[in-house]
Amino acid sequence: MKYDTKVRLAETAADWSAQLANITSNKIGSVYMRRADNKLEFFIGRCVSNLFTQENRLLYDVSRGPFEFLQDYYSALVTIAKLDVEEVTLAHKSESFRFEEKDSRFKGTFLDQSVFFFLDDPYEKSDEELLKDRVEELELLATGTRSLQAALPELCAKAKSPREMVTMLAHGDLS
């Protein structure tokens, strides 16, 4: 693709994003369409983004919205992160395990992020050392999710009512 074509494409995508951002709501969720009184209408329903649905997350007992309060939305996300940590912790405790930095069983979870691997040099450590490091990471993440859940009321204190919260329409995968 020629450079000027790439520029026009990027400008068009930016324009689309700006148009989406001008569509606001006082709820957080996914946009759905239904027929009512012989016409089509759009409404905000439960979230179907990967954060709520990927891998085993559909099995988690967690609200998927729609959310009228930021605290409820973030609480659901923190709960999902907590459940991801618990699931991985159980997997580590329930079977003999060889360390793999990108274990496919955890793809799509909050633990499938390189930021969660605090290891200096995993290639120089034994499996036992790597497993010990991983267990320490999981304990740290469990503590972090509890702390974040406790801090949410203060973090979200400015948006006490739905009318104070304004969200904008965005496409989650514009790439």
C-alpha positions as CSV (number, residue, x, y, z in Angstrom):
1,M,0.0,0.0,0.0
2,K,1.4,3.4,-0.9
3,Y,2.2,5.8,1.9
4,D,-0.5,8.4,1.0
5,T,-3.1,5.6,0.9
6,K,-2.0,4.5,4.4
7,V,-2.3,8.1,5.6
8,R,-5.9,8.4,4.2
9,L,-6.8,5.0,5.8
10,A,-5.5,6.1,9.2
11,E,-7.3,9.4,8.9
12,T,-10.5,7.6,8.0
13,A,-10.2,5.2,11.0
14,A,-9.5,8.1,13.3
15,D,-12.6,9.9,12.0
16,W,-14.7,6.8,12.6
17,S,-13.3,6.5,16.2
18,A,-14.2,10.2,16.8
19,Q,-17.7,9.7,15.5
20,L,-18.1,6.7,17.8
21,A,-16.8,8.7,20.8
22,N,-19.6,11.3,20.2
23,I,-22.2,8.7,20.9
24,T,-22.6,8.7,24.7
25,S,-24.5,6.7,27.3
26,N,-24.9,6.5,31.0
27,K,-24.4,2.7,30.9
28,I,-21.5,0.4,30.2
29,G,-22.3,-2.7,28.1
30,S,-22.5,-3.9,24.5
31,V,-24.9,-2.4,21.9
32,Y,-27.7,-4.6,20.7
33,M,-30.5,-4.1,18.2
34,R,-34.2,-5.3,18.5
35,R,-37.4,-4.7,16.7
36,A,-40.0,-2.8,18.7
37,D,-43.3,-1.4,17.4
38,N,-42.2,-2.3,13.8
39,K,-39.0,-0.3,14.0
40,L,-35.5,-1.1,14.9
41,E,-34.0,0.2,18.1
42,F,-30.6,0.0,19.8
43,F,-30.0,-0.6,23.5
44,I,-27.2,-1.3,25.9
45,G,-27.1,-4.9,27.2
46,R,-24.6,-7.2,28.9
47,C,-21.0,-7.0,28.0
48,V,-19.8,-9.5,25.5
49,S,-16.2,-8.3,25.2
50,N,-13.3,-10.8,25.6
51,L,-12.8,-9.4,29.2
52,F,-16.1,-11.1,30.1
53,T,-16.4,-14.0,27.8
54,Q,-13.0,-15.4,26.7
55,E,-12.1,-19.0,27.6
56,N,-13.6,-20.1,30.9
57,R,-15.0,-16.7,31.8
58,L,-18.5,-17.6,30.6
59,L,-18.5,-20.1,33.5
60,Y,-17.7,-17.5,36.1
61,D,-20.6,-16.3,38.3
62,V,-20.1,-12.6,37.6
63,S,-22.3,-9.8,36.4
64,R,-21.9,-8.9,32.8
65,G,-24.0,-5.7,33.0
66,P,-25.3,-3.5,31.7
67,F,-23.6,-1.4,34.3
68,E,-25.0,1.9,35.5
69,F,-22.1,2.6,38.0
70,L,-18.4,2.5,37.3
71,Q,-17.8,0.7,40.6
72,D,-20.0,-2.2,39.5
73,Y,-18.2,-2.5,36.2
74,Y,-14.7,-2.4,37.7
75,S,-15.8,-4.7,40.5
76,A,-16.9,-7.3,37.8
77,L,-13.5,-7.0,36.1
78,V,-11.6,-7.4,39.4
79,T,-13.7,-10.4,40.2
80,I,-12.9,-11.9,36.9
81,A,-9.2,-11.3,37.5
82,K,-9.5,-12.9,40.9
83,L,-11.3,-15.9,39.4
84,D,-8.5,-16.2,36.7
85,V,-5.9,-16.2,39.5
86,E,-7.8,-18.9,41.5
87,E,-8.2,-21.0,38.4
88,V,-4.5,-20.9,37.6
89,T,-3.6,-21.5,41.2
90,L,-5.8,-24.6,41.3
91,A,-4.2,-25.9,38.1
92,H,-0.8,-25.5,39.7
93,K,-1.8,-27.3,42.8
94,S,-3.7,-30.1,41.2
95,E,-1.1,-31.6,38.8
96,S,2.6,-32.0,38.2
97,F,3.5,-29.1,36.1
98,R,6.4,-28.1,33.8
99,F,6.8,-24.4,33.6
100,E,5.9,-22.8,30.3
101,E,6.0,-19.0,30.0
102,K,2.9,-18.9,27.8
103,D,0.9,-21.9,28.9
104,S,-2.0,-22.2,26.5
105,R,-4.5,-23.1,29.2
106,F,-4.3,-19.5,30.5
107,K,-4.6,-17.8,27.1
108,G,-7.0,-14.9,27.3
109,T,-6.9,-14.7,31.1
110,F,-5.5,-11.7,33.0
111,L,-2.5,-14.0,33.6
112,D,-1.7,-14.2,29.9
113,Q,0.2,-11.0,30.1
114,S,4.0,-10.8,30.0
115,V,3.8,-8.1,32.8
116,F,2.9,-11.0,35.2
117,F,6.2,-12.8,34.6
118,F,8.6,-11.2,37.0
119,L,11.3,-13.8,36.4
120,D,14.8,-12.5,35.9
121,D,15.9,-15.3,33.6
122,P,13.6,-18.3,33.4
123,Y,16.0,-20.2,31.3
124,E,18.5,-20.5,34.0
125,K,16.2,-21.8,36.7
126,S,15.0,-25.3,37.4
127,D,11.3,-26.2,37.0
128,E,11.0,-26.3,40.8
129,E,12.4,-22.7,41.1
130,L,10.1,-21.5,38.3
131,L,7.1,-23.1,39.9
132,K,7.9,-21.5,43.2
133,D,8.3,-18.1,41.4
134,R,4.9,-18.7,39.7
135,V,3.2,-19.5,43.0
136,E,4.6,-16.3,44.5
137,E,3.3,-14.3,41.6
138,L,-0.1,-15.9,42.0
139,E,-0.1,-15.0,45.7
140,L,0.9,-11.4,44.9
141,L,-1.9,-11.2,42.3
142,A,-4.5,-12.6,44.7
143,T,-3.4,-10.0,47.3
144,G,-3.6,-7.3,44.6
145,T,-7.1,-8.2,43.5
146,R,-8.3,-8.1,47.1
147,S,-6.7,-4.7,47.6
148,L,-8.1,-3.3,44.4
149,Q,-11.6,-4.5,45.2
150,A,-11.4,-2.8,48.6
151,A,-10.2,0.4,47.0
152,L,-12.9,0.6,44.3
153,P,-15.4,2.7,46.4
154,E,-12.9,5.5,46.7
155,L,-11.5,5.1,43.2
156,C,-15.1,5.5,41.8
157,A,-16.4,8.0,44.3
158,K,-16.9,10.8,41.8
159,A,-19.5,8.9,39.8
160,K,-22.2,8.3,42.5
161,S,-25.2,8.3,40.2
162,P,-25.7,7.1,36.6
163,R,-26.2,10.6,35.3
164,E,-22.7,11.5,36.5
165,M,-21.2,8.7,34.5
166,V,-20.8,9.3,30.8
167,T,-19.4,6.6,28.6
168,M,-18.8,6.7,24.9
169,L,-19.2,4.2,22.1
170,A,-16.0,2.5,21.1
171,H,-15.1,-0.4,18.9
172,G,-13.1,-2.9,20.9
173,D,-11.1,-4.3,17.9
174,L,-10.6,-1.5,15.5
175,S,-7.2,-3.1,14.6
